[in-house]
Amino acid sequence: MKVLIALSMALGLFACSVPPSPDSSTARDPGPRGGAAGAGGPIAGLSDSELAFFNAGLADFSEAEEAEDGLGPTMNLDGCAGCHLHPAVGGTSPPVNPQVAFATKDGATNRVPSFLSAKGPVREARFVKNPNGTPDGGVHDLFTIAGRSDAPGCKLAQPDFERELANHNVIFRIPTPVFGGGLMEQVPDREILANRDKEATRKKELDIRGRANIVLAGHAISGQANNNGNDGTVARFGWKAQNKSLLLFSAEAYNVEMGITNEIFQTERDETPSCQFAEVPNDVTDTAADEPAEVVSGIERFAFFARFLAPPLPSPDTPGGADSIARGRKAFADIGCALCHTPTLHTGNSAVAALRNQPVNLYSDLLTHDMGPGLEDGVTQGQAGPREFRTAPLWGLGQRLFFLHDGRTSDLREAIQAHRSGNYFTGNESEANGVVKNYSKLPDAEKQDVLNFLRSL
């Protein structure tokens, strides 16, 4: 008898560990909504001077950089808008991946890594481990400026991505949209933490926890377990909520994604002497400029652009009609999705009137959650571990082409099912398992309502 019980438990554990099969229902992802309504423009209520900063930021954000501007020596692309382009500037991966053409732009000798394709998402690559087996987790840029006409004499090899792929040592990230970034930035910590503690009984029943990321300085130990070690406040930007502010988010992208040093990151990621071509070593404040918006550095202009960028507008009736969307919104809350994808948070006081005491309809709690082995990427950022990711904001979802942190699917049904993996008995269950189980039990018509609702956002 004991043997039979043990066998049954073992079989049960095995069954729970097997990735869920694809959704076999008749419900279908309606696909991305066309157009760019409500995306890419400035938030309502900006002053004339704030609008000037927005426009200056938009111009810089849309510009392609060259070696004399500080591009490289290693980078993933030559401009912000190339990655953040769909459905408008400030969004995410476009239908045609610009990285493929960029690989050989201006005579560059780069090879296109096998994980990029013309119709696939823009990607950055991170290595999970160093050659000695210690944790890595950093971005390894895809391309170099070697061979470019504006970089004579630079000889710099790309990382051996194919070898690392064979060693299962590469993970991917796709760009996160920056629409409504200023509203997200102005949500007070107390709002995030109070929301974390709401509906505690229901969250416990579904085994939903969630925590704010801790970004520690060096090996410092924060006295407040959910706060970052730099200033004791909650970080919120990036796939693992690893960045505190839009300025830091912009500075990291400028340096890591384009290789351009700046006010925050002053030294080159690759210091090969023959590959340095910037006329000015760092993109910093220009004290000689005539216009206020031109005085500030590039990363500040990027931050102002994202800060003043309007959030996406949902559709009241597309796809599926207003009644279906309303039913889907209710089902979304009833099955537990809204416990993590919080429909609305609120900003507090702000120096910018347009951002002051505003609703933020982002559908995220801005916390990190354990998403199980199915989404595990092996990378730790701050104290967000290998299986932890920030709840992705869903506003604008209706127009996105690629889903999940690595862009592995374009089908909402697959994205939903990917949230479910691991199990309680082995201690690696995704916090979304109970919610996805609830979704899977819905009749096909209700699943379709949920999908229509998501694509309306």
C-alpha positions in Angstrom: 0.0 0.0 0.0 2.8 2.4 0.9 4.5 1.7 -2.4 1.3 2.5 -4.3 0.8 5.7 -2.4 4.5 6.7 -3.1 4.1 5.8 -6.8 0.9 7.8 -7.0 2.5 10.8 -5.4 5.5 10.5 -7.7 3.3 10.3 -10.8 1.3 13.3 -9.5 4.4 15.3 -9.1 5.6 14.4 -12.6 2.2 15.3 -14.0 2.3 18.7 -12.3 5.8 19.4 -13.6 4.9 18.7 -17.2 4.4 22.0 -19.0 0.7 22.6 -19.7 -0.6 21.6 -23.2 -1.7 24.4 -25.5 -5.2 25.8 -25.0 -7.4 23.5 -27.1 -10.5 25.7 -26.9 -12.1 27.4 -29.9 -11.3 30.8 -28.4 -8.7 32.7 -30.6 -6.4 35.7 -30.1 -8.1 38.4 -32.2 -4.6 39.7 -33.1 -3.3 43.3 -32.7 -5.6 46.2 -33.3 -4.5 48.4 -36.2 -3.5 52.0 -36.1 -1.8 53.9 -33.3 -4.7 55.8 -31.7 -3.7 57.3 -28.4 0.0 56.3 -28.7 3.1 58.4 -29.2 1.7 61.8 -28.3 2.3 64.0 -25.3 0.2 63.7 -22.2 -2.6 66.2 -21.9 -2.1 69.3 -19.8 1.6 70.0 -20.4 2.8 73.6 -20.3 4.5 75.2 -23.3 8.0 74.6 -21.8 7.2 71.0 -20.9 6.0 70.4 -24.4 9.3 71.8 -25.7 11.2 69.3 -23.6 8.9 66.5 -24.9 9.5 67.5 -28.5 13.3 67.8 -28.0 13.3 64.3 -26.4 11.2 62.9 -29.2 13.7 64.2 -31.8 16.7 62.7 -29.9 14.8 59.4 -29.3 14.1 59.1 -33.0 17.6 59.9 -34.2 20.1 57.3 -35.5 23.5 57.7 -33.9 26.9 57.4 -35.6 30.4 56.5 -34.3 31.3 60.2 -34.0 28.3 60.6 -31.7 29.7 57.8 -29.5 27.9 54.8 -31.0 29.6 51.6 -29.9 32.2 50.1 -29.9 29.5 47.5 -29.1 25.7 48.0 -29.3 22.4 46.4 -30.2 21.1 49.2 -32.4 21.9 52.8 -33.3 18.7 54.5 -32.0 16.0 54.3 -29.3 13.1 54.4 -31.7 14.3 51.4 -33.7 13.5 49.2 -30.6 10.6 51.3 -29.3 8.6 51.8 -32.6 5.3 50.0 -32.5 2.6 51.1 -32.7 4.3 54.5 -32.5 7.6 55.9 -31.2 7.8 54.9 -27.5 6.3 51.5 -28.1 8.0 48.2 -28.5 9.2 45.8 -31.3 8.0 46.7 -34.8 6.8 44.2 -37.5 10.2 44.3 -39.2 13.2 43.9 -36.9 15.7 46.7 -37.7 18.6 44.8 -36.1 18.9 42.5 -39.2 19.7 45.4 -41.6 21.7 47.3 -39.0 24.2 44.3 -38.7 25.9 45.4 -41.9 25.0 49.1 -42.0 27.7 51.4 -43.3 29.9 48.4 -44.1 29.9 46.8 -40.7 31.1 43.2 -40.8 28.6 41.7 -38.2 26.9 38.4 -38.6 23.2 38.2 -37.7 22.8 35.9 -34.7 20.5 32.9 -35.3 18.0 34.1 -32.7 17.2 37.2 -34.8 14.9 37.3 -37.8 13.4 39.9 -40.0 9.9 39.2 -38.7 10.9 38.4 -35.1 11.2 40.8 -32.1 14.0 43.1 -31.4 16.2 41.3 -28.8 19.0 41.9 -26.5 21.1 38.9 -25.3 22.3 38.1 -21.7 24.6 35.3 -20.7 23.5 33.4 -17.7 27.0 32.4 -16.5 30.6 33.4 -17.0 33.1 30.9 -18.4 34.1 30.0 -14.8 30.5 29.2 -13.8 29.9 32.2 -11.7 26.7 34.2 -12.4 26.8 36.7 -15.3 23.4 38.1 -16.2 24.8 41.1 -18.1 23.9 42.2 -21.6 26.4 41.0 -24.3 25.9 43.4 -27.2 25.0 41.8 -30.5 27.1 44.0 -32.8 30.3 46.0 -33.1 31.3 49.0 -35.2 34.1 47.0 -36.9 34.1 47.6 -40.6 31.9 50.6 -40.6 32.9 53.5 -42.8 32.8 55.9 -39.7 35.0 53.5 -37.7 38.2 53.0 -39.7 40.7 50.7 -38.1 38.4 49.2 -35.5 38.8 45.4 -35.3 36.4 43.9 -32.7 34.8 40.5 -32.8 31.2 39.8 -31.8 30.6 37.4 -28.9 30.3 33.7 -30.0 26.6 33.5 -29.6 26.2 30.2 -31.4 28.6 28.5 -28.9 26.7 30.1 -25.9 23.4 29.0 -27.4 24.7 25.4 -27.7 25.7 25.7 -24.0 22.2 27.0 -23.1 23.8 30.1 -21.7 21.8 32.8 -23.6 18.5 34.4 -22.5 16.7 37.2 -24.3 14.8 40.4 -23.5 12.6 42.5 -25.8 12.0 46.2 -25.4 9.4 47.4 -22.9 7.1 50.2 -24.0 7.6 53.6 -22.4 4.1 54.9 -22.9 2.8 56.5 -19.8 6.2 56.3 -18.2 5.8 59.5 -16.2 2.6 58.3 -14.6 4.3 55.1 -13.5 7.3 57.0 -12.2 5.0 59.2 -10.0 3.1 56.3 -8.3 4.1 56.7 -4.6 5.7 53.8 -2.8 2.9 53.8 -0.3 0.4 53.2 -3.1 2.4 50.2 -4.4 2.8 48.6 -1.0 -0.8 49.3 0.1 -2.0 47.6 -3.1 0.3 44.7 -2.4 -1.6 44.1 0.9 -5.1 44.4 -0.5 -7.3 41.2 -0.9 -4.8 39.3 1.2 -7.2 36.4 1.8 -7.9 35.8 -1.9 -4.2 36.2 -2.8 -3.3 33.6 -0.2 -5.9 31.2 -1.6 -4.3 31.5 -5.0 -0.7 31.5 -3.6 0.0 35.0 -5.0 2.7 36.8 -3.1 4.6 39.5 -5.0 7.3 41.8 -3.7 8.9 45.1 -4.7 12.4 44.6 -6.1 15.4 45.5 -3.9 18.3 47.1 -5.8 21.2 46.9 -3.4 24.4 49.0 -3.8 27.2 46.4 -3.8 26.8 44.0 -1.0 24.8 46.4 1.2 22.0 45.0 3.2 18.8 47.1 3.2 17.0 47.5 6.5 13.7 47.6 4.6 13.2 44.3 2.9 11.3 45.6 -0.2 13.3 48.7 -0.9 16.4 49.4 -3.0 19.7 50.1 -1.3 20.5 53.3 -3.1 17.8 55.5 -1.4 15.4 53.1 0.3 12.6 53.4 -2.3 10.8 51.0 -4.6 12.2 50.4 -8.1 9.7 49.8 -10.9 11.1 50.0 -14.5 12.4 47.1 -16.6 11.4 43.4 -16.8 12.5 42.8 -13.3 11.7 46.3 -11.9 15.4 46.8 -11.7 15.5 50.5 -12.4 14.1 53.2 -10.1 13.7 56.1 -12.4 13.2 57.0 -16.1 16.6 58.8 -16.0 18.4 55.7 -14.9 16.4 53.6 -17.3 17.4 56.0 -20.1 21.1 56.2 -19.1 21.4 52.4 -18.9 19.8 52.0 -22.4 22.0 54.7 -23.9 25.2 53.0 -22.6 24.2 49.3 -22.8 22.1 49.3 -26.0 24.0 51.9 -28.0 27.3 52.0 -26.3 27.1 55.7 -25.6 28.6 57.0 -22.4 26.7 59.7 -20.5 26.2 61.6 -17.3 25.4 58.5 -15.3 27.6 55.9 -17.1 30.9 57.8 -17.8 33.2 55.0 -19.0 33.0 52.8 -22.1 31.8 49.2 -21.8 34.6 48.3 -24.3 37.7 50.5 -24.1 39.6 49.2 -27.1 41.7 52.3 -28.1 41.3 51.8 -31.8 37.5 51.7 -31.5 36.9 55.1 -29.9 35.6 57.7 -32.3 33.3 60.1 -30.3 34.1 63.7 -30.8 33.1 64.4 -27.2 33.8 61.5 -24.7 30.4 61.7 -22.9 26.9 62.9 -23.7 26.6 65.5 -20.9 25.0 68.8 -20.1 25.7 71.4 -22.7 26.1 74.6 -20.7 26.7 76.7 -23.9 23.4 75.8 -25.5 20.9 78.6 -26.1 17.6 76.8 -25.6 16.7 75.2 -22.2 15.7 71.9 -23.9 19.2 71.8 -25.6 21.1 72.4 -22.3 20.2 69.1 -20.8 22.0 65.9 -21.8 20.6 63.3 -24.2 19.6 60.9 -21.4 17.6 63.8 -19.7 15.9 64.5 -23.0 15.0 60.8 -23.3 13.7 60.8 -19.8 11.6 63.9 -20.4 10.2 62.3 -23.6 9.1 59.1 -21.7 7.9 61.2 -18.7 5.6 63.3 -20.8 4.5 60.5 -23.1 0.8 59.8 -23.0 -0.5 56.4 -21.9 -2.2 54.2 -24.5 -6.0 54.5 -24.9 -8.1 51.4 -24.8 -10.8 50.7 -27.4 -14.4 50.7 -26.1 -15.6 48.2 -28.7 -12.8 46.6 -30.6 -12.4 43.7 -30.9 -15.6 41.8 -30.3 -17.9 44.6 -29.3 -18.5 46.6 -26.1 -20.5 43.8 -24.5 -17.9 41.1 -25.0 -15.2 43.5 -23.7 -17.2 44.3 -20.6 -17.8 40.6 -19.9 -14.1 39.9 -20.5 -13.1 42.6 -18.0 -15.3 41.1 -15.3 -14.0 37.6 -16.0 -10.5 38.9 -15.9 -11.1 40.1 -12.3 -13.2 37.1 -11.3 -10.6 34.5 -12.1 -7.8 36.5 -10.3 -5.8 38.1 -13.1 -6.4 41.6 -11.6 -4.8 40.6 -8.3 -1.4 41.1 -10.0 -2.5 43.1 -13.1 -4.0 45.8 -10.9 -6.3 47.9 -13.2 -5.5 51.3 -11.7 -2.9 52.9 -9.4 -2.7 56.6 -8.7 0.1 59.2 -8.8 0.7 61.5 -5.9 1.9 65.1 -5.7 4.2 66.1 -8.6 6.0 69.2 -9.8 4.3 68.5 -13.2 0.6 69.4 -13.0 -0.3 67.0 -15.8 1.1 64.1 -13.6 -0.3 65.2 -10.3 -2.9 63.0 -8.6 -3.8 61.1 -11.7 -5.2 57.6 -12.3 -2.7 55.2 -13.8 -4.6 52.6 -15.7 -1.6 50.4 -16.3 -2.9 46.9 -15.2 0.2 46.1 -13.1 1.0 46.1 -9.4 4.7 47.0 -10.2 5.7 44.1 -8.0 7.9 41.1 -9.0 6.4 37.6 -8.8 7.8 34.1 -9.0 6.7 32.9 -12.4 8.0 29.3 -12.2 10.5 27.4 -14.2 8.6 27.9 -17.5 9.6 31.6 -17.6 12.8 31.3 -15.6 15.7 33.1 -17.2 18.6 32.3 -14.8 19.3 36.0 -14.2 19.1 38.0 -11.0 18.7 41.8 -11.0 18.7 43.6 -7.7 17.0 40.9 -5.6 14.6 39.8 -8.3 15.7 36.2 -8.8 15.9 34.0 -11.8 12.1 33.2 -11.8 10.9 36.6 -10.7 9.5 39.2 -13.1 7.7 42.5 -12.7 4.0 42.2 -13.5 4.0 43.5 -17.1 1.7 46.5 -17.5 -1.0 45.6 -20.0 -2.0 49.0 -21.2 -1.3 49.0 -24.9 -1.4 45.2 -25.1 -4.0 45.3 -27.8 -1.4 46.7 -30.3 1.6 44.6 -29.3 3.1 42.0 -31.6 5.3 40.0 -29.3 4.7 38.8 -25.7 6.7 37.7 -22.6 10.1 38.9 -21.7 11.8 37.1 -24.5 9.2 37.7 -27.2 8.7 33.9 -27.6 5.1 34.2 -28.9 2.7 36.4 -30.7 -0.3 34.5 -29.5 -2.1 35.7 -26.3 -3.3 32.2 -25.6 0.3 30.9 -25.5 1.3 33.8 -23.4 -1.4 33.1 -20.8 -0.5 29.4 -20.7 3.2 30.2 -20.3 2.4 31.8 -17.0 1.7 28.3 -15.6 4.6 26.0 -14.6 6.2 24.2 -11.7 4.2 22.8 -8.8 3.7 23.2 -5.1 5.4 20.0 -4.0 8.7 20.8 -5.7 8.6 24.4 -4.4 8.9 26.0 -7.9 5.3 26.8 -8.7 4.4 29.9 -10.6 2.3 32.4 -8.6 0.0 32.4 -11.6 -0.8 28.7 -11.6 -4.1 29.1 -9.8 -5.2 31.9 -12.0 -4.3 30.1 -15.2 -6.2 27.1 -13.9 -9.3 29.3 -13.4 -8.9 30.7 -16.9 -8.6 27.2 -18.3 -11.9 26.2 -16.7 -13.8 29.0 -18.4 -16.2 28.1 -21.2 -14.8 28.9 -24.6 -17.1 31.9 -25.0 -15.9 33.5 -21.8 -12.3 32.8 -22.8 -13.0 34.7 -26.0 -14.4 37.6 -24.0 -11.2 37.7 -21.9 -9.0 37.7 -25.1 -11.2 40.4 -26.6 -10.8 42.5 -23.4 -7.1 42.1 -23.4 -6.8 43.1 -27.1 -9.0 46.2 -26.3 -6.4 47.6 -24.0 
